[in-house]
Amino acid sequence: MLSAQKRGFMIENVELPVGFALELAKHSDIMTQFARLPEQKRNAIVEGARHITSKNGMRQYVENLFGEEISSKINQ
């Protein structure tokens, strides 16, 4: 479950970037898929989100989470 923090949100003791958490909240299907991933893969996705600097970039990142490009990175 997500809980609010001063700088972000947390899932299983991993702080989520605010923009990432907000975009996940807009896409419940993607949030469900993300939550079902093993911890290591979720952490890799969160780490990738930390490098995104724009709202549009974060939206694209989240919307493409389970597309070919991101999927291949997290399935390594």
N, C-alpha and C positions, 0 to 999 in steps of 0.2 A: 504494500500500500504506500502511496506517496504521502509524505508529510512535509509541510512548509518549513523552510529554514530561512535565515536572513539572506543568504547569498544564492540559494538554490533549493532543490528538492532532493529527497533521498529515496532510494530503493535499495533495500537490503544493505544498509550502511555505506552506500556509494552515493555521493552527492551528484545530482544531475544538474547540468547547466540550465538556467532558468528558461532560456529560449527553446532548448530541447524539450524540456518538460511541458512547456506551453504548446509546442507543436504536436507532441504526442497526445496531449489532451484533445486536440482538434481532430485526431485520427484514431478513434477507438479501436479500429481493426488492426492498425499498425501497433498500437500500444499493447493489445492482447498478444500479438505475435512476439513483440519485444519481451514481454513479461515471461513468455514460455521458453525463451532461450536459456541455455545454460549460463551460469554466472560469468564465466570467462568470456563468452561471446558478447553478453550485455556490456561488460566492462570495456571491451574493444570498441563497441559502438559509441559508448559514452566518451571514451578517450578521443575518438574521431570528432565527436560533436564539440569538444573543447577547443578545437582548432578553427571552428567556423566563426566568422566575425560579422556576418550580416544576417538580418532577419530573413531575407530572401534565400540566402545560402542555407540557412537552417531549415527552412520550409522544404527546399529541394532535397536536402539530406534526408529528412524524415520521410518525405513522400517516396523516396527511392530506396529506403532501407532494405526492402526485400526484393529489389530488382537485381539484375545480374551483377552490376559493378560492386555494390556493397556486399551482396551475398557471397561473392567469391572471396572477398577479403576476410569475412568473419568465419568462413568455412575452412580456413587453413588450419 
